[in-house]
Amino acid sequence: MTTAVITLCGNRLPHLRNQLRGIELGTLRPDHHIVVSLGDHAVAPALTGTPARVVECDCTAPLPLAAARNLGAKAALAAGAEVLIFLDVDCVPGPESLARYRELAAAGEQALWCGPVTYLPPPPPGGYDLERLEAHRSPHPVRPDPGPGAVLRDGDHDLFWSLSFASTAETWRTLGGFHPGYRGYGGEDTDFGAKAAAAGIPLHWAGGADAYHQHHPVSDPPVEHLADILANAARFHRRWGRWPMTGWLRAFAEAGLAEYHPARDAWTARAHTRSSSPERAPA
């Protein structure tokens, strides 16, 4: 089956170069690699001479991550892709990852397939040894890890994440992509999982489809994305009648940055935080 990898990139060229190298080292070379530039004009020149094709996204802050993924999928489908594999730019696929995703998708089932993701430690001075990433394998403990060759079927849709997943073109068209109303950081993954659950499309965990997330600084909770998270959480609540990202919302409340109003069933920023201008993170 014709296979496409779809990646978003904004100000993350070193991560993208490692991803490209990881794809080269794998057992399956995708037919297409669509890289959506999030307003980063350095992406296209950096990929000259590589198999990747750059699609420019007209981005304004906050970053339209959901719409950009849809744009990448549209380009892949127009090129004839039958299997869509989404990898965040900071994820390097394991040597069997792309082949494993294609194998599972080729069975023809309408499903979302998610593989285990290992968060790597900071790289050594010479950078990661991309041929030995498996030595660091330690998948995120909150998500399932079925093991090589195994599949954990009918997973919890709330655990879906867009770091690394695959679907057939048919499944993507059935779901209609990510909801473009989500902008900036947070919420679009959970919404996509909710759409799949509502459509009766299962989430399966694909053992052997490993990805390795390159280290970069993060904050927990992500206070620099407070405004985005509150706006996207409210959008999700309007669509599905429940609150997503509750761990972050509670952490914001404990830090005095946000508050919940039971009478209105609403979350808002505390008054002294509303004038802040959170930094927008590249994908």
N, C-alpha and C positions, 0 to 999 in steps of 0.2 A: 504494500500500500504506500502511496506517495505520502511522505512525511515532512512536516515543517516544524521547525523550532521557532518560537516567537519570544523575543526579549525586548524589554524596555530599557533605554539607557539615557541617563542624564548626569553628566559629571562623574562618571564611573568608568573611564576608559581602562584603567589597570584591571578592574574586575572583569570587564568585557574581554580583554585580551586573554585572561586566564580561562574564561569560559570557552572561547574559540579554540584554545589549545586543548582543553578537556574534550571538546567534541572531536578534534582531530585524533585524539588518543583512543577514542571509543571504537567499539566493534561495528557501529552503524553510523554512517555519515548521512545526515538528513538531506532530502532532496532540495529543501529550501531552508534558509535561516533568515528570518525577517527580524531586523533590528529597528525598533521604533525609536527615533531620536526625540527626546523630550525637550525640544528647543535647544539642544546642544549641537552647535554647528561644527564641533570638532569630531563628531562621530563619523560622518561620511568620509572625510579625508583619512581618518585612522583605519578605515576598513578597506581602503583601496588595495586591490590584489587579493582579497579574501573572498570566500564563497558567499559571504553575507550580503544581503540586500538591505539598504537603508530606506526607511519610510519616515518622512518628516511629519511630526505632530505639531500643529499650531498650538503651542502651550502658553497659557497665562497662569499666574499663581492664583489659587492653589492648583497644583498639578492634577490634570485629569487622568489619573492612572487607569480608571475603568474604561474611559473612552479610548485611551491609547491602546489598551489590550484589544479592544474591539477593532481598532484600525489595523493592528497587526494581523488579527485573524482574517479580516476582510482581504488583505493583500495575499495571505496564504491561500485562502479559498479561491481567489481569482487565479492563482497560479496552479490550481488543481490539486491542492493538498487534501488528502483523505483522513490523515491523522494530524491533529494539532497538539504540539507539546509546548507548554508554557514554562519558561525558566526565568526567574528573576536574574538580573544581570550579575548579582553577586553569588550566584549558584553555579558551581562546576559540576557537570554530570559525571557520575561514575562510569567506568568503562562499558558496563552492560545496560546502563540506564535507558538510553534512547531505544535500543533494540528491545528491551523488556516492555516499554510502553507500547511500541508498535505491535509486538507479539500479542499483547492483551487486547489492544484495540482491534486488531485484525480478526478477532473471534466474532466481531459483529454486534456485541451487546451494547445497548445504549446505557452508558455509565460514565461517571467521572472516575478517573484513576489517579491516585495520589501516591507518591513514593516517599520513603523515609528521607529526612533531611538531618544531616549532621552539622552543627555549628562549630566551625573550626576555631582553634586558638589563634592569637595573633601570629602572623607569619614570621619566620626567622629572617635575619638580615638579607639573605639571598632570595627570599620569597618562598612560596610553597613548592614542594616537590610534587608536581601534579601527577606523576606516575606512581606515587605512593600515598595518595590521599586515604586509601582504605585503611591504612595504619591508624588513622584518627577516628575511624568509624565509631560513632556513639550517637545514634539518632535521638532527636528531641524526645524527652520522656513523656510529654503530654500527648504525643501522637503514636498510633500503633506502629509496630515494626514486625511485620509478618515473617521476615527472614527470607533469604534467597529462594526464589522459585515458588514461594507461597503467596496466597491471596487471602486477605481478610475481607470478607464480603459484608455489604450492608452496614457500613460504618456510620457514625454520627455525623450528619451533615454540618453541624455547628463546628466541627473540627476541620472542615475544608480550608485549605489555604492555597494561595495562588503562587507560592514560591516555586512549586514544581508539581505540575499536573498535566494530564492528557485527556483528550476526548476524540471521538470521531467527528468528522465534519457534520454528520447527521445529528449527533447529540448537540453540537454547538448551535446548529441552526434551530433545533427544537427549543433550546433555552433562550436563544436570542442574544447571547453575550451578556456582559456585565451591564448593570444599570448605570447609564452615563451621568446620572444625577449625583453620584458620589464623586467628590473632588477632594484632593489632598489626601491625607493619611487616615486609613482606618475605615472598616465597615463594608467595603465592596466585596471582600471575600465572603463574609458571613451572609451577605445578601445573595450572592451567587449560589452558595450552598442551600439557602432557603428556597430559591427558585427551583433548584434541582429536586429538593424534597417535595415541593408542591406539585411538580410535574411527574413525580413518581420515578425519577431517574436516580438510581442508587449511587452511593459513594463507596468505592472499593479501594483498599490499601494494597499497593503493588510491591511485594517483596522483590528486591533486586533492582528496583528503579531508584537507586540512591542518588542523592545530590549532596554536595558539600558547600555549605554557606560560608563564604569568605568573611573573615572578621572585619568589622568596622565599629566605631564607637556608637553606642545607643544609650538612651536614658530610659529608666523604668521607675514610674510610668513615663511615657513620652510627653513630658510637659511642654516641649516646644511645638507639639501638634495639638494642644488643648482645643483651640478653636475648631480645627478640622474635625476632631473626634466628636466634640459635642454636636456639631452640625450634622455629621454623618450618622451619629447615633439617633438623633431626632428624626432624620429621614427614614432610617430603618424602622423606627418605632411606628411612624405613620404608615409604613407599608405592611408591617407584619404584626403589629400590636404587642410587641415586646421589646425589651432593651437589649442590645448587643454590647459587647466589650465591657461587661459589668465589672470585671476585675479592675480595669483602668478607671472606670467611673468612680468606683469606691475609693481607689487610691487617690484620685484627684480630690475627692471630698475630704479624705483624711489629711491631705496636704493643705486644705483650705483654699483650693483653687476652683472648686465647683461645688454646687449644692443641689440636692434633690428636693422638689416641691411636691409632696404627696397629694395635696389637693388638686394640683394641675397635672399630676403625673408627668413632670417635666424636669429636665436637668438644665441648669444654666451655669455660666461662669460666675464666680464671685465678683462683686462690683470692682474690686481693686485689680482684677486681672483682665477686664474687658478691653482696656486700651492697649494691651500688649499686641505685638505683631509677631506671631510665631514664625520661626524659620521654616521654610518649606524644604522637605527632604527629597532628594532625587531618588528615583526607584533603584 
